[in-house]
Amino acid sequence: MQLSIRGVDEKLSVALKREAARRDTSVNKTIICLLAEAVGTAPKQERPAVHHELDHLSGVWTAIDAAEFGAAAACFEEIDEEMWR
């Protein structure tokens, strides 16, 4: 069966191309898979969760940075006996 889809705006076109790249397949195959998932004839492909809160910090510390931070934060491991009385 052949279908033509009209009225695809630029935003949707970009999103479909991005999804096709993520799935490492053609845009046509991606659209077919997305349609099948949407109508329930195929299981949905799970997308990995993406969090952006601290992503920019991930993996940017060197071993020296980590050691310096550990040394600076060591005082937080000490128990103040007076505070617990």
N, CA, C and O of each residue as an XYZ file, in Angstrom:
340
protein
N       0.842     -1.174      0.000
C       0.000      0.000      0.000
C       0.891      1.242      0.000
O       1.881      1.289      0.730
N       0.563      2.210     -0.780
C       1.297      3.464     -0.857
C       0.447      4.572     -0.256
O      -0.756      4.635     -0.512
N       1.045      5.434      0.526
C       0.360      6.581      1.115
C       1.160      7.836      0.818
O       2.387      7.792      0.723
N       0.480      8.925      0.675
C       1.129     10.233      0.573
C       0.664     11.058      1.750
O      -0.524     11.090      2.074
N       1.597     11.718      2.381
C       1.250     12.564      3.525
C       1.577     14.000      3.140
O       2.718     14.325      2.812
N       0.572     14.842      3.183
C       0.745     16.252      2.832
C       0.673     17.098      4.101
O       0.118     16.687      5.120
N       1.241     18.269      4.005
C       1.120     19.223      5.105
C       2.116     19.007      6.230
O       1.888     19.457      7.353
N       3.216     18.326      5.943
C       4.244     18.116      6.970
C       5.047     19.414      7.082
O       5.717     19.826      6.135
N       4.969     20.048      8.252
C       5.702     21.303      8.420
C       7.181     21.033      8.731
O       7.588     19.894      8.960
N       7.957     22.098      8.731
C       9.405     21.979      8.915
C       9.764     21.371     10.274
O      10.679     20.553     10.365
N       9.055     21.764     11.315
C       9.329     21.258     12.667
C       9.135     19.741     12.729
O       9.966     19.028     13.291
N       8.034     19.252     12.150
C       7.786     17.813     12.129
C       8.802     17.094     11.253
O       9.272     16.011     11.601
N       9.139     17.692     10.124
C      10.128     17.095      9.229
C      11.470     16.910      9.925
O      12.100     15.858      9.816
N      11.898     17.938     10.638
C      13.168     17.864     11.377
C      13.093     16.789     12.459
O      14.036     16.021     12.644
N      11.963     16.739     13.174
C      11.800     15.745     14.238
C      11.811     14.327     13.677
O      12.396     13.429     14.281
N      11.179     14.121     12.542
C      11.177     12.787     11.919
C      12.577     12.389     11.471
O      12.979     11.238     11.643
N      13.310     13.316     10.906
C      14.693     13.025     10.487
C      15.570     12.716     11.690
O      16.412     11.820     11.638
N      15.372     13.458     12.774
C      16.138     13.220     13.999
C      15.822     11.838     14.569
O      16.719     11.112     14.998
N      14.534     11.484     14.567
C      14.122     10.177     15.079
C      14.669      9.056     14.193
O      15.080      8.010     14.695
N      14.672      9.274     12.888
C      15.225      8.276     11.970
C      16.714      8.069     12.247
O      17.203      6.939     12.234
N      17.424      9.155     12.494
C      18.852      9.044     12.809
C      19.052      8.310     14.130
O      19.962      7.490     14.254
N      18.201      8.603     15.124
C      18.306      7.931     16.414
C      18.077      6.438     16.267
O      18.736      5.630     16.921
N      17.133      6.079     15.399
C      16.824      4.663     15.183
C      17.775      4.021     14.177
O      17.750      2.806     13.978
N      18.606      4.837     13.548
C      19.561      4.377     12.544
C      18.848      3.669     11.393
O      19.214      2.563     10.997
N      17.817      4.340     10.868
C      17.036      3.790      9.765
C      16.532      4.935      8.888
O      16.776      6.102      9.193
N      15.842      4.612      7.818
C      15.336      5.648      6.910
C      14.137      6.374      7.523
O      13.493      5.876      8.446
N      13.858      7.556      6.990
C      12.696      8.311      7.445
C      11.426      7.530      7.128
O      10.510      7.484      7.949
N      11.358      6.914      5.949
C      10.178      6.135      5.567
C       9.926      5.005      6.562
O       8.806      4.833      7.042
N      10.968      4.237      6.871
C      10.806      3.126      7.814
C      10.441      3.649      9.199
O       9.638      3.035      9.902
N      11.020      4.768      9.592
C      10.705      5.372     10.888
C       9.233      5.754     10.959
O       8.571      5.490     11.963
N       8.715      6.374      9.901
C       7.308      6.772      9.885
C       6.410      5.546      9.971
O       5.417      5.557     10.699
N       6.746      4.492      9.240
C       5.956      3.258      9.299
C       5.963      2.691     10.715
O       4.918      2.287     11.226
N       7.134      2.657     11.354
C       7.234      2.141     12.726
C       6.443      3.009     13.701
O       5.748      2.490     14.575
N       6.549      4.332     13.552
C       5.820      5.233     14.446
C       4.317      5.071     14.287
O       3.586      5.091     15.277
N       3.847      4.911     13.053
C       2.421      4.696     12.822
C       1.970      3.370     13.443
O       0.926      3.310     14.091
N       2.752      2.317     13.246
C       2.408      1.013     13.814
C       2.376      1.069     15.335
O       1.498      0.471     15.958
N       3.333      1.788     15.946
C       3.354      1.942     17.399
C       2.129      2.731     17.867
O       1.520      2.395     18.882
N       1.771      3.785     17.117
C       0.657      4.648     17.510
C      -0.684      3.930     17.474
O      -1.544      4.199     18.312
N      -0.882      3.021     16.523
C      -2.169      2.326     16.416
C      -2.159      0.979     17.127
O      -3.159      0.262     17.119
N      -1.030      0.635     17.740
C      -0.966     -0.563     18.563
C      -0.673     -1.861     17.830
O      -0.907     -2.939     18.377
N      -0.165     -1.783     16.599
C       0.174     -3.020     15.892
C       1.638     -3.398     16.056
O       2.085     -4.417     15.529
N       2.381     -2.581     16.785
C       3.787     -2.877     17.087
C       4.095     -2.305     18.462
O       3.543     -1.273     18.843
N       4.978     -2.972     19.216
C       5.331     -2.428     20.535
C       6.108     -1.122     20.378
O       6.886     -0.952     19.440
N       5.882     -0.213     21.309
C       6.590      1.055     21.268
C       8.065      0.839     21.556
O       8.435      0.070     22.443
N       8.895      1.526     20.797
C      10.331      1.475     21.023
C      10.650      2.415     22.176
O      10.354      3.609     22.121
N      11.246      1.871     23.204
C      11.552      2.678     24.392
C      12.644      3.685     24.076
O      13.650      3.361     23.445
N      12.428      4.905     24.526
C      13.439      5.943     24.385
C      14.150      6.092     25.720
O      13.504      6.089     26.768
N      15.451      6.221     25.696
C      16.155      6.416     26.962
C      15.763      7.747     27.600
O      15.547      8.744     26.912
N      15.677      7.737     28.913
C      15.349      8.970     29.632
C      16.489      9.965     29.467
O      17.662      9.600     29.547
N      16.142     11.190     29.243
C      17.136     12.246     29.090
C      16.887     13.277     30.169
O      15.786     13.813     30.291
N      17.903     13.548     30.940
C      17.820     14.556     31.987
C      18.889     15.599     31.702
O      20.003     15.261     31.301
N      18.556     16.846     31.907
C      19.483     17.913     31.564
C      19.957     18.716     32.769
O      20.721     19.669     32.613
N      19.519     18.347     33.956
C      19.822     19.167     35.117
C      21.336     19.330     35.343
O      21.823     20.450     35.500
N      22.064     18.230     35.359
C      23.495     18.281     35.642
C      24.330     17.658     34.531
O      25.513     17.378     34.726
N      23.725     17.438     33.371
C      24.433     16.789     32.277
C      25.722     17.516     31.906
O      26.722     16.884     31.568
N      25.695     18.828     31.970
C      26.869     19.597     31.566
C      28.064     19.363     32.500
O      29.196     19.691     32.144
N      27.827     18.807     33.671
C      28.908     18.530     34.621
C      29.428     17.099     34.509
O      30.507     16.793     35.015
N      28.689     16.241     33.866
C      29.035     14.823     33.804
C      30.365     14.606     33.096
O      30.550     15.001     31.945
N      31.276     13.973     33.807
C      32.546     13.592     33.207
C      33.539     14.717     32.994
O      34.501     14.539     32.248
N      33.342     15.873     33.623
C      34.254     16.979     33.369
C      35.344     17.112     34.429
O      36.290     17.878     34.239
N      35.235     16.394     35.526
C      36.261     16.471     36.552
C      37.417     15.537     36.220
O      37.224     14.420     35.740
N      38.607     16.022     36.485
C      39.786     15.164     36.383
C      39.955     14.451     37.723
O      39.259     14.763     38.689
N      40.870     13.504     37.778
C      41.149     12.813     39.037
C      41.647     13.808     40.085
O      41.339     13.667     41.269
N      42.403     14.796     39.664
C      42.904     15.823     40.587
C      41.742     16.651     41.132
O      41.691     16.940     42.328
N      40.795     17.038     40.244
C      39.612     17.781     40.690
C      38.844     16.987     41.746
O      38.448     17.533     42.775
N      38.636     15.704     41.487
C      37.888     14.859     42.415
C      38.612     14.746     43.748
O      37.976     14.784     44.802
N      39.930     14.610     43.716
C      40.707     14.510     44.953
C      40.627     15.810     45.748
O      40.480     15.785     46.969
N      40.724     16.941     45.060
C      40.630     18.237     45.734
C      39.244     18.425     46.361
O      39.129     18.923     47.481
N      38.203     18.030     45.640
C      36.854     18.143     46.180
C      36.694     17.238     47.393
O      36.124     17.644     48.405
N      37.201     16.005     47.289
C      37.117     15.070     48.415
C      37.806     15.617     49.653
O      37.292     15.493     50.765
N      38.972     16.223     49.457
C      39.707     16.796     50.583
C      38.941     17.979     51.181
O      38.878     18.123     52.402
N      38.363     18.820     50.328
C      37.625     19.983     50.811
C      36.340     19.578     51.519
O      35.900     20.273     52.434
N      35.728     18.470     51.117
C      34.465     18.030     51.703
C      34.652     17.064     52.864
O      33.669     16.654     53.482
N      35.879     16.693     53.170
C      36.143     15.713     54.233
C      35.611     16.176     55.581
O      35.192     15.355     56.396
N      35.623     17.468     55.822
C      35.150     17.987     57.108
C      33.666     17.684     57.335
O      33.208     17.667     58.477
N      32.923     17.449     56.272
C      31.500     17.137     56.411
C      31.275     15.721     56.928
O      30.163     15.375     57.326
N      32.302     14.917     56.924
C      32.210     13.547     57.430
C      32.446     13.487     58.941
O      32.161     12.471     59.576
N      32.962     14.568     59.512
C      33.254     14.595     60.942
C      31.969     14.831     61.740
O      31.112     15.620     61.343
N      31.856     14.147     62.848
C      30.690     14.287     63.715
C      31.021     15.259     64.832
O      32.026     15.098     65.525
N      30.189     16.254     65.007
C      30.352     17.230     66.082
C      29.602     16.680     67.294
O      28.377     16.771     67.369
N      30.345     16.112     68.238
C      29.754     15.476     69.413
C      28.899     16.456     70.216
O      27.862     16.072     70.757
N      29.324     17.710     70.295
C      28.568     18.702     71.050
C      27.181     18.926     70.457
O      26.221     19.171     71.187
N      27.080     18.843     69.153
C      25.823     19.065     68.472
C      24.798     17.953     68.764
O      23.592     18.171     68.648
N      25.285     16.770     69.141
C      24.403     15.617     69.371
C      24.056     15.399     70.826
O      23.482     14.366     71.172
N      24.378     16.312     71.660
C      24.044     16.155     73.087
C      22.750     16.777     73.416
O      22.321     16.736     74.569
